[in-house]
């Protein structure tokens, strides 16, 4: 974040606010968007499904031109107070160069998503210092339960988020000692790795880096972590918060992602806390990115200030 630019905090959502449902990455089923509309309406919000939200061209939710058009229209509309991405998948990096950053600076609003949306979070922070929400995509709201409640709190409350390391999470054993305060940034490891060398990669000096990933075998996790190490990025961090790391079956290799994470991160000399229910698992707790956070490995907690004001 440029030193001269303070963090942009969107306003907390209130009943009656309009929110946009857009698909800047992969395609999404209409039924899942309809379920999201019902859930958001039950909160007293006014969801708007944007014109190309249900487009489908292979692995993309429509053409680059139409995806960025929907996203920019939502960011520029003064009535829209939050922009919810319908799903991740792939495609955000293709349109970051056409994003209307000036619209964000004029009228900061909540931007929500995870996975591929990590690239959007990173770009918005780098170019506007916007605090965003790493949390469930709209398509996950059909599940209700924790997915709905955690997102509602992040959007319609100014309370901090306190995430406790959960023994049931595979990364729970990955931990070093210490505590640290810093700005929370990051998200999906694979997406963050591919942002390196682009104009959309945040400066992570002193930050607490959130990392999670899905469907990556241990050697691929190692490859991405090694890339960050070879670029000198991890050595400049204040701490690391680890969410969920799943893999596609076990194969014949006994090495698992948590083994890689403790080996590659354990000697950095900074606090590392695993076991956070953030990412692609059965629980995806929402947290703000771009706000102050405290990582306390002795207490096993990540406490994050809200994105909203």
VENPE-V640074 format. One record per residue. PHI is phi as a letter, one per 30 degrees, with the letter a starting at -180 (* if undefined). D_LAST is the distance of its C-alpha to the last C-alpha in Angstrom with 1 decimal. Layout:
BEGIN
PHI_D_LAST ; PHI_D_LAST
END
This chain:
BEGIN
*_19.3 ; e_20.9 ; d_20.9 ; d_20.3 ; c_17.1 ; d_13.7 ; d_11.3 ; d_9.5 ; c_6.0 ; d_6.2 ; d_5.0 ; d_5.7 ; d_9.5 ; b_11.7 ; e_15.4 ; j_17.2 ; d_15.0 ; c_17.2 ; b_16.9 ; c_19.4 ; c_21.8 ; b_23.5 ; b_26.0 ; d_25.8 ; b_28.0 ; d_30.6 ; d_32.0 ; b_30.9 ; d_33.0 ; e_32.5 ; d_32.6 ; d_29.6 ; d_27.5 ; d_28.9 ; d_27.9 ; d_24.3 ; d_24.4 ; d_25.8 ; d_23.2 ; d_20.2 ; d_22.1 ; d_22.5 ; d_18.8 ; j_19.0 ; c_17.8 ; c_20.1 ; d_20.9 ; b_23.0 ; d_25.4 ; d_26.0 ; e_29.7 ; c_30.5 ; d_28.4 ; c_31.7 ; d_33.8 ; a_35.8 ; b_37.9 ; i_39.0 ; c_36.1 ; c_33.7 ; d_31.9 ; j_33.9 ; d_34.7 ; e_32.4 ; d_32.5 ; d_31.3 ; d_28.6 ; d_27.1 ; d_27.6 ; d_25.6 ; d_22.7 ; d_22.8 ; d_23.2 ; d_20.1 ; d_18.0 ; c_19.6 ; d_19.5 ; d_17.1 ; d_17.3 ; d_16.2 ; c_12.5 ; a_13.3 ; c_16.3 ; c_18.0 ; d_21.1 ; d_24.0 ; a_25.6 ; c_26.3 ; j_30.0 ; a_30.7 ; k_30.2 ; d_26.9 ; d_28.5 ; d_31.0 ; c_28.5 ; d_26.1 ; d_28.3 ; c_27.8 ; d_24.0 ; d_22.6 ; d_20.3 ; d_20.4 ; d_18.8 ; d_15.8 ; d_15.7 ; d_16.1 ; b_13.5 ; d_11.1 ; b_10.7 ; d_10.7 ; b_14.0 ; b_15.7 ; l_19.1 ; a_21.4 ; i_25.0 ; d_26.0 ; d_22.4 ; e_22.1 ; d_23.7 ; d_21.0 ; e_18.2 ; d_20.5 ; d_21.3 ; d_17.8 ; d_16.9 ; d_20.3 ; c_20.2 ; b_16.7 ; i_14.7 ; d_12.3 ; d_10.4 ; b_12.0 ; b_13.1 ; d_16.6 ; a_17.8 ; e_20.4 ; d_21.6 ; e_22.1 ; d_25.8 ; d_25.2 ; d_23.8 ; d_27.5 ; d_27.8 ; i_25.5 ; h_25.2 ; d_23.0 ; d_22.1 ; d_20.6 ; d_19.1 ; d_17.3 ; d_15.8 ; d_14.8 ; d_13.0 ; d_11.1 ; c_10.2 ; c_10.0 ; b_8.7 ; c_6.3 ; d_9.7 ; d_11.2 ; c_14.1 ; c_17.5 ; c_20.2 ; c_23.8 ; e_26.7 ; c_28.9 ; e_32.7 ; d_33.3 ; d_31.5 ; e_34.1 ; c_32.3 ; e_32.0 ; d_35.0 ; d_33.4 ; a_32.2 ; b_32.9 ; c_32.3 ; k_29.6 ; b_26.0 ; a_23.6 ; c_20.1 ; a_18.8 ; d_16.5 ; d_17.0 ; b_18.6 ; j_21.4 ; k_22.3 ; d_25.8 ; d_28.5 ; d_30.8 ; d_28.3 ; d_27.1 ; d_30.8 ; d_31.6 ; d_28.8 ; d_30.7 ; i_32.5 ; c_30.4 ; d_28.0 ; c_25.1 ; d_25.5 ; d_22.8 ; d_23.9 ; c_23.7 ; e_25.0 ; i_23.9 ; d_21.4 ; c_21.4 ; c_22.8 ; d_22.3 ; b_25.5 ; a_26.9 ; a_29.6 ; b_31.9 ; i_35.6 ; c_36.5 ; d_39.6 ; e_39.7 ; d_41.3 ; d_38.7 ; d_35.9 ; e_38.1 ; d_38.5 ; d_34.8 ; d_34.2 ; d_37.2 ; e_36.0 ; d_32.8 ; d_35.1 ; d_37.6 ; d_35.0 ; i_34.0 ; d_30.4 ; d_30.4 ; d_32.2 ; c_29.3 ; d_26.6 ; d_25.2 ; a_25.4 ; b_25.7 ; c_24.1 ; c_26.4 ; c_25.7 ; d_28.5 ; b_31.6 ; c_34.1 ; b_37.4 ; d_39.8 ; i_42.5 ; c_44.2 ; h_47.2 ; c_49.7 ; c_47.6 ; d_46.7 ; d_43.8 ; c_40.4 ; e_36.9 ; e_36.1 ; d_39.3 ; d_38.4 ; d_34.9 ; d_36.3 ; d_39.2 ; d_37.2 ; c_34.1 ; d_35.7 ; c_37.3 ; d_34.4 ; i_34.1 ; b_30.3 ; d_28.6 ; b_28.8 ; b_27.6 ; c_28.7 ; i_28.6 ; d_25.0 ; d_24.8 ; b_22.9 ; k_24.8 ; c_27.7 ; d_29.0 ; d_29.1 ; b_25.6 ; b_22.7 ; d_19.7 ; d_16.3 ; b_14.5 ; d_12.0 ; c_13.9 ; j_13.2 ; c_11.4 ; d_13.4 ; b_15.8 ; b_18.9 ; c_22.0 ; b_24.6 ; d_27.8 ; d_29.6 ; d_27.2 ; i_26.7 ; b_22.9 ; b_20.0 ; c_16.8 ; b_13.7 ; d_10.2 ; d_7.6 ; d_6.9 ; d_3.8 ; b_0.0
END
